[in-house]
Amino acid sequence: MSDGVHRYLARCSWSGSTAVGYDDYDRAHDGSASPAAAGLALSADAAFRGDPSRLNPEQLLVLAAASCQLLSFLAVAARARLDVVTYEDDAEGEMPAGDPPLRITAITLRPQITLRPGPSEARVRRLVEVAHRECFIANSLRTEVRVEPTIVFRGPAG
């Protein structure tokens, strides 16, 4: 970041032939994001003739929103000295077929956040909201991103 701008590189690659027509060309492709060594095996959603054993772009969008909220919350919680011990999110994206143009219209994040006792549930919920306002991905989307947390306290304090 030399000019005050964070830049993120990504690469997608595919090979094959579309000469066989829309119904029969292979949707499988690979993705990577330098400098990460791991790549991703990608495809279209099975509804669009893709391979359901591979991740698809719609899943990646929902996953990016969930991951960013997780990281934002952990940062906010750490600055507030809360002891978060687990964070699990079963996120869901919605793409209505009868509302063109096709797009993800809503993403609902449902994190279950487990903390050591100490802070009030109200305080934790406020920090979830702060994290949502600071989430780079949610701030980058036109899609509504909702956060519906479940807060659990477990174990001894501190």
C-alpha positions in Angstrom: 0.0 0.0 0.0 2.3 2.7 -1.2 -0.4 5.2 -2.4 -2.9 4.8 0.4 -4.9 2.3 -1.6 -5.2 -1.4 -0.7 -5.2 -3.6 -3.8 -6.4 -7.1 -4.0 -5.4 -9.4 -6.9 -7.4 -12.3 -8.1 -7.1 -14.6 -11.1 -9.6 -16.9 -12.7 -8.7 -19.4 -15.5 -10.8 -21.7 -17.6 -10.1 -23.7 -20.8 -12.3 -25.8 -22.9 -14.7 -25.1 -25.7 -18.1 -23.4 -25.9 -18.6 -24.6 -29.4 -20.8 -27.4 -27.9 -23.4 -24.9 -27.0 -24.8 -23.5 -23.7 -26.0 -26.7 -22.3 -22.8 -28.7 -22.6 -19.7 -26.6 -22.0 -17.8 -27.2 -18.8 -18.3 -24.5 -16.1 -15.3 -25.7 -14.0 -12.6 -23.2 -13.5 -9.9 -22.3 -11.1 -9.3 -19.2 -8.9 -6.4 -17.9 -7.0 -5.5 -14.7 -5.1 -1.8 -13.9 -4.9 0.1 -14.1 -2.6 -2.0 -16.9 -1.1 -0.7 -20.3 -2.2 -4.0 -22.1 -2.0 -6.3 -21.9 -5.0 -10.0 -22.7 -5.3 -11.8 -25.1 -7.6 -14.8 -23.1 -8.8 -17.9 -23.7 -11.0 -21.3 -22.2 -11.6 -24.2 -23.0 -9.3 -25.7 -26.3 -10.1 -28.9 -24.4 -11.1 -26.8 -22.9 -13.9 -25.4 -26.3 -15.0 -22.4 -26.1 -12.7 -20.6 -28.7 -10.7 -22.1 -28.8 -7.2 -18.9 -30.2 -5.7 -17.1 -26.9 -6.4 -17.7 -23.5 -4.8 -19.5 -21.0 -7.0 -19.4 -17.2 -7.1 -22.6 -16.7 -5.2 -21.3 -18.8 -2.3 -18.1 -16.9 -2.3 -19.9 -13.6 -2.0 -21.9 -14.8 1.0 -18.7 -16.4 2.4 -16.8 -13.1 2.0 -19.5 -11.2 3.9 -19.5 -13.7 6.7 -15.7 -13.8 6.9 -15.4 -10.0 6.9 -18.0 -9.7 9.7 -16.2 -12.4 11.7 -12.9 -10.6 11.4 -14.4 -7.2 12.1 -16.1 -8.5 15.2 -13.0 -10.2 16.5 -11.1 -7.0 16.1 -13.7 -4.9 17.8 -14.0 -7.5 20.6 -10.2 -7.7 21.1 -10.0 -3.9 21.3 -12.7 -4.0 23.9 -10.9 -6.8 25.8 -13.8 -9.2 25.5 -12.9 -12.9 25.6 -14.5 -14.4 22.6 -13.9 -18.2 22.5 -15.9 -19.3 19.4 -17.6 -17.6 16.5 -19.6 -19.7 14.0 -21.8 -18.3 11.3 -24.4 -20.0 9.2 -24.8 -17.3 6.6 -27.4 -17.3 3.8 -27.7 -15.3 0.5 -31.0 -14.9 -1.3 -31.3 -14.6 -5.1 -34.9 -14.5 -6.2 -35.4 -15.9 -9.7 -38.5 -13.8 -10.5 -36.9 -10.4 -9.8 -34.7 -9.5 -12.8 -31.9 -8.8 -13.1 -30.7 -11.8 -11.2 -28.7 -10.7 -8.2 -28.1 -11.5 -4.5 -30.7 -9.3 -2.9 -30.0 -10.1 0.8 -27.3 -11.7 2.9 -28.2 -12.8 6.4 -25.4 -13.5 8.8 -26.3 -15.6 11.8 -23.2 -15.7 14.0 -23.3 -17.7 17.2 -20.8 -15.9 19.4 -19.5 -17.6 22.5 -17.7 -15.5 25.1 -16.5 -15.8 28.6 -18.8 -14.1 31.1 -18.2 -10.5 31.9 -19.8 -8.1 29.4 -23.5 -7.7 29.1 -25.4 -9.1 26.2 -26.4 -5.5 25.2 -22.7 -4.5 25.1 -21.8 -7.5 22.9 -24.8 -6.7 20.5 -23.6 -3.0 20.3 -20.1 -4.3 19.3 -21.6 -6.6 16.7 -23.3 -3.5 15.2 -20.0 -1.6 15.3 -18.2 -4.5 13.6 -21.0 -4.5 10.9 -20.4 -0.8 10.3 -16.7 -1.4 9.9 -17.0 -4.5 7.7 -15.3 -3.7 4.4 -17.3 -6.2 2.4 -20.7 -5.2 3.7 -19.8 -1.5 3.0 -18.8 -2.5 -0.6 -22.1 -4.1 -1.5 -25.5 -2.7 -2.7 -27.0 -5.9 -1.3 -28.6 -5.7 2.1 -26.5 -7.5 4.7 -28.3 -8.3 8.0 -26.6 -9.6 11.1 -28.7 -11.7 13.5 -26.4 -12.8 16.3 -26.9 -15.3 19.0 -24.8 -14.5 22.1 -23.7 -17.3 24.5 -21.7 -16.9 27.7 -19.8 -20.0 28.8 -17.1 -20.8 31.3 -15.4 -18.8 34.0 -14.9 -15.1 33.6 -11.5 -13.8 32.5 
